[in-house]
Amino acid sequence: METIVLGIGETLVRDDRHWASWANWLGVPAHTLSALVGAAVAQGRDATDALRVLRPDMDVDEAYLARAAAGRGEHLDESDLYPDVRPALAELRAAGVRVVVAGNGTVRAGELLRALDLPADLVVASDEWGVRKPDPAFFARVVEVAEAEPSATLYVGDHPADDLFPAAAAGLRTAHLRRGAYGHWWAEHPDVVGAADFRVNALTELVGLDPARPAFEDGGGAVGGGRPARVSYLRGL
């Protein structure tokens, strides 16, 4: 692979602070919101639907701005990164791979990520592009910034409907990461297994992946495979 592009939430960054802050803002126990997020994930729905269960009339974007205005906006620091992020990205760059971080996030999230000085060639959040996953336009931008052919670019993410399927549709190679609620719950779904060129348990498994190898599972859990002619999106199943 010439370029590896990674998502943000539950690929590089843990989401527990994100949901705990929303629970605090809404005045509910963090466990309550976490359970509702889990239910949304299991149904193939957007995780933010959990917020609308608690506050059916809430506009999530407006609530986000209200939190920021109250001094309770986004926060991101080193403790929010998964422990394999820095070593994996550093190894990839040392191997001559272009590393891009591009996932859903606010302009503020992009600023906070860049402030962490990750070993990456480019760090960008979707709101800075004005388009969010799974919109095909987002992956068109990914293809632009990859500076490599789609067949030589690997997109890595945990979310089948937001990451894996639209990246594959854009002609990118794909790696499904078994991480976070979506990554674990949907890991063995036939569409996910079929659509992923690779399935990994940690970002460090990305180092040295062989794009030409046949489908198999090694001792570390990394899997190489093919993709079906069509895949069904999980939302609405």
N, C-alpha and C positions, 0 to 999 in steps of 0.2 A: 504494500500500500504506500502511495506517495503522500496522502493526506488522511488524517483521522480527525473527524469532527465529533465533538461530544456535546450532549445536552447538558442542562444545568441541574434542575431539581431531581433529586434521587439518582443522579448520575455522578455529579460532583458534590452536590450540596445536600445535606440531610434536611428533610422537611419538618422535623419535629418542632423546631423553634417557630416556624411559619404557622403551623396549626395551633400551637400553644398560645401564640400571641393573638390569634383570632378568637380562641376560646376566652381568653382574658378580656378582650374587647367586648364580646357578647355576654360576658358574665355567666358562663357555663363551665362546668368542670372540663378540663382538657380531655379526660377519658371519654366524656360524652361525645365531643366533637370527633375524636379519633375513631370511635366506634361507628359514627355516621359516615365518616370518610371511608372506612373499611367497607361499609355496606354499599356505598356508591361504586367503589372499585370492583366489588364482586358482581355488581350488576352491569359493569361495563359503561358506567356513566362518568361524567366529569366530576372530579373530587369536590369542586366548588358547589355542587348540588347539595352537599352536606350543610353548607351555610344557609342555603335557601330552605332547608327543612326546619332549621331553627328560627329563621326570620324570612317567611315566605315572600314578603314584599320588599326585601332588601335589595338594593342595587349594589352589587359587590364593588364596582368601580368607585361609586360615590362613597361607600363605606371606607374603602382604601384611602381616599383623599381626606376623609374626616379623621381617620387614625393618624395620618401624617400631620395634619393641622394641629392635632392634639399632642404632638410630640411622641406618638406611639407608632411611628412608621417602621419601615423595614430596617433590619439590622443584620449584618453578616460579618463574621470574623473567622479566624482560622479554625475555631472549634466547630464551625458548621461544615467544614470539609470532611469528606470521608478520608480515612488515614491512607488509602492507597493512591489518592489523587496526585500529590506532588511527586512521589517516586515514579509512578506510571508515566506521567507527562514528561518528566525529566528524561526517563529512559527512551521514550519515543523520539524526543527531539535529538537526543544523543545518537540515535540510530539514523538520523537524517530524515525523519518523518515530519511533515508540516502538521502542527497541532492547532486546531481551531476549536474554540468553545462557542457554541451558538445554540441557544435554547430559549424557551419562553421565559420572559421576565420583563420587569419594568425598566425604565431608563435608570432609575435609582439602583436596581439590582446590577445592571451592567457596570455602573460606576463603582459599586462596592466590590464586585468581583475583580475589576481591574486594579483596585487598590491593594488587593492581596498579592499582586505581582506573581501570578501563576506562571509556570514554565510553558507558555503557549505563545504562538505567533499572532493570534487574534482572539479577542474576547468580546463578544457582542450579545446583547439581549434583544429579544424579538421586538419590543416596543421601540427600540432605536432604529429598527428597520421599518416599523409601521405595519408589520404583518406577523401573525402568530401561527405556530404549528396547530393543526396539521395542514394549513393552507398550502397548496402547491407553490404559491409565490414565495413562501419562506424557503422552501427547498431549492427553488430557482436561485435565490440569493446564496444559499449554501454552495451550490455548484459554482457560482461566480467567485466566491472568496476562497474556495478550495485550492484554486490555481493548479488543478489536475483534472484529468478526465473523470467523469462520474464512476467509471469502472475501476479507477485507481483511488477512489475516495470511499472511506468507510465511515458511516454514521453510526454512532453508539448511543443507545438510550434504553430506558427501562419501560417506556410506555408504548404498547403495540400500536394503538390508534394514532397517537401523536408523533411517534418517532419511527417505528419500524415500517409500517405499511406505506406511509407517504414518502419516506426516504427510498424505499424499494421502487415505488411508482416513478420516482424521479430518476431512476437508473443508477442510484448509489448502491454500493455494497452496504450491508447492514450487520450490526452486532447487537443482539438483545442481551441486556444486562439484567441478571436476576438480582435485583436490588429494589428496595421499597415495596410498597403494597402492590402496585401494578406489576412490577417486575417478577415478584414471587407468585402472585395469584394466577397470572396468565401464562406463566412460563411453559407449561405443557399443553396449552391449547393448540390443536392441530394447525391453525392458521399461523400461529407464532412460530411453531417448529418449522413449518414449511417455508415461511417468508424470510427467516433469518439465515444469512450466510454463516454466521457464527453465533454461539450462545456462550456467554461468559459469566463467571461468578464474581470476578474482580477486575478492575481496570489493568492490573499488572499482567493479566493474561493476554492483553492486546499486543504486548511486545513480542515480536517474532511470529505473529500469526501468518500462516501460509495460505494465501487465497486460492491456491490450486489444489489443496488437499481434498480428498473425498470426505463424505460425511462420516464422522465417528466421534466418540467421546473419549477424551483422554483422562488421565488420573486427576487433572486439575479441574475437570468439568467443562473445558472449552470444547465447543462443538462446531464443526464445519458442515454446511449442508446446502441444499438447493432451495428453490422457492417455487410455489405453485403458480399456475397461470393466472389465478385471481385469488384474492383474499377478501374476507368479509370483515368489515370494521366491527369492533367489539361493542361499541355503543348501540344499544337497542336490542342486544341478544337476549 
